[in-house]
Amino acid sequence: MSVINNILTVMEEKSVKAIDLCKATGISTGNFSDWKANRAVPKLPAISKIAIYLGVSLNRLTENFDKTEQKNNPTNNDEVWEYREVMRTRPEMKVLFDLTKNATKEDIEFISLMIQKMKRRNDE
């Protein structure tokens, strides 16, 4: 399969529209149309942006892909897809994630407790 066919397959699997993909990645709809019509081939930076947006590996889009690999890939599950969507649609969650990237398990447990206490206080 070609890169564009792989991209289109994943888009179909995840019910992603071309216009949404283009807006989210900054890829022009004209370029995307050219790829679909085989008038041009996507370059690696664009493929990388698409892979991130679709929540798949770069290999998934650039190589012949075996369905067995998809089933065995822990990043191809609904929970990971849901987290990716939250990060994409809620910038405040991305900030939280960025702040905790290098946090220890204890740091995260402490922060989690603080958030739970704040939520309880707000519920009262």
Secondary structure, 3 states (H helix, E strand, C coil): CCHHHHHHHHHHHCCCCHHHHHHHHCCCHHHHHHHHCCCCCCCHHHHHHHHHHHCCCHHHHHCCCCHHHHHHCCCCCHHHHHHHHHHHHCHHHHHHHHHHCCCCHHHHHHHHHHHHHHHHHHHC
